[in-house]
Amino acid sequence: MAAKDLIFNLADLDFDAPIGDIDDICKVNPQRHEMLQLTAIVGEDMQRNACAAYKDLTEDEFWVRGHMPGMPLMPGVVMLEAAAQLCSYFTQKHDLLGADMVGFGGVDEVRFRDPVLPGDRLVLMCELTRIRRGRMIVARFQGVVRGGLAVEGIIKGIPIPISALKETLAARSNS
C-alpha cells in the first residue's frame, strides 16, 4: 500500500512526543493489565475524525508463550482488539457516540497482510466514517509494522449499557 493510501502519513507522527500516554488512555478506555493494547496516542485529526496510536510489543505479551511456541505471532483477534481500543479512545474522548462505553459491533473487510512479532511497534490508525450518536460508529482502520501494512478493515462500535450490564452481573452473583 502506498503511503498516500494510509490514514496518516507516518512521517507526520511524532513518536517521541505522544499526545496521550497510558494514563490518558485509561481515563477513557476500561481495559487494564494484559488487555490494554495501546501504548500511546500520537495523532488526532478532528476534521477527519481520525486518530493514530501505537502498541510496542514485548516478549511478555500474554499470547507469546502459546501463539505459537517457538514462533510467536500477534493473534489477529488481538490486532482487532487494539484497533477497537483506538476507535473507542477517540470516540469516548470526544463523546461522539454519547455512551458510557463503546463495545464491539462487528468487523468487515478485514485483511491480515504481515505478521506482527514481539519487538515490533504496531502503528494503528483509524478514521471514523459514520457516526450515529447513541447507535453506532463505523471506522476504517489500519495497522502498520516495519513500514508495511499488517492489518486493515472496517470496525463498528456500539454503545454498551453499563448499568444494565452491572445489574445482570449482580443478579448472577446473587443466584
N, C-alpha and C positions, 0 to 999 in steps of 0.2 A: 504494500500500500504506500502510495506516495505521501510525503509529509503534508502536502496540501490537503489530503483527504482526512487527516487527523482532526479531532475536535479542537485540540490546542496544538500550536507549534511548540514542540518540546524545547526549542532554543529560547522561547519566551518565558519558560517557567524557571524560577529561581529556587532550586532545591536546597540551597544553603541558607535561605531566608523564608521558611514556611510562613504562611499567613494563619495557620492553625496547627496546634500541636495536639498530642493525645488528650490533654485536659480539655481543650476546646471541643474536640470530637466527642468526648464523653459527656459534655454538657447537653448535647442534643441527641446522641445515639445511646441506646440502652445496653449494647453489647459490652462485655467485660472479659477479662482474662484471655483464655485461648480463643474466644470467639471474636475478639476485636481484630479486625482485618485491615485497618488503616494505620499508618504511621504518622502521616502529616498531610495537611492540605496545602497545596502550592499555587492554586489559581482559582479565580472566580471571574465570571463574565456575566453580569446581571442582564445585559442587553440580550444575550442569547440563552440565558438560564443554563449556564454551563459551569462546570467545576472540575478541578483536577487535583489529584492526591497521589500518594504513593504508599506502598507497603514494602518494607525491607524484610526479606525472608531470611530466616536464620536456620541453623541446624536444629534448633529447639522447637520448631513448629510442631503442633500436636500430631500432625499427619505424617511427619518424616519417617518415623520408625516403621509404620505399616503400609505406606503408599509410595513406593513399593520398596521392600527391603533390598538394599544394595543399589537402588536406582530411584531415589525419592523425587517424585513429581508432584507439584501442587495439584490437588484434585480440581477438576473442572467446577464442581459444586462450590468449592471454597473460592475460586475465582469469581463465580457468580455472586457469592455472599459479599465479597469485597466490593464488587460493583454496586450491589444493593445498598451496602452501607454508605457508599459515596453519594448515591442518589438520595438516600434518607437524610444524610447530613445536610446536603444543600436544601432539600425540601423543608426540613424542620427548622434549620437556621433562619430561613426566610419566610416561614409559616405559609408556604404555598398551598398545602393541602388542607390546613385547618384541622389537623388531627393531633391527638396526643402521641401517636406512634404510627410509623409507616411500616406496613408489612408487605411481604412478597405477594404480588398479584399474578405473576406469570413472567415467562420469558419467551421470546420469539427470535427466529433467525440467528440463533447463537452458533458461532463457529469458533473452534479452538484451532489455532494455527501454529503455535510454537510452544514447547514445554517451558514451564516456569519451575526453577530449581532453587534450593537453598543457596543463599549468597546473592540471588538476583534482587533487583529493585523492580517491582511491578508498578508501572505508572498507569494510573487509572484515570479515565476521563468520562464525563457524562454530559449530555445535553438534553434537557427536558424538552420534548417536542409537543407534548399535550399536557395541560393541567386542567383538571376538572375538580375544583375546590370541593372538598367533602366526599369526593367519589374516587378519583384515580389520578395518578401521574403516569406518563409514559416517557421513557428516555432511551435514547440510543447511548451505548457505552462502548468503550474500547479499553483494552489493556495492552500496554507495550512493555516489552522486556528486551534488553540488549539491542535496542534500536529497531526492533521488528514487532509487528502486530502479533500478539499472542492470543487474544480473545476479543470478540466483538459480538454485539447483538442488540436486542431491544429488551428492556426490562419494564415491568409495570409494578407500581406500588399502590397499595390500597390502605385506607385508614383502619387502624386496629382499635376497637373499643376497649380500652384498658379496664374501665370499671366493670363491664360485663365479664371480661376475662377473669378479673380478680374474684368476682362473685362465683363464677364457675369453679375456680380453683379452691375457694374457701368451702364451697358446698361439698366438693370431693373429699377434702381433708376432714370434714365433719361427719362423713358417712362411715 
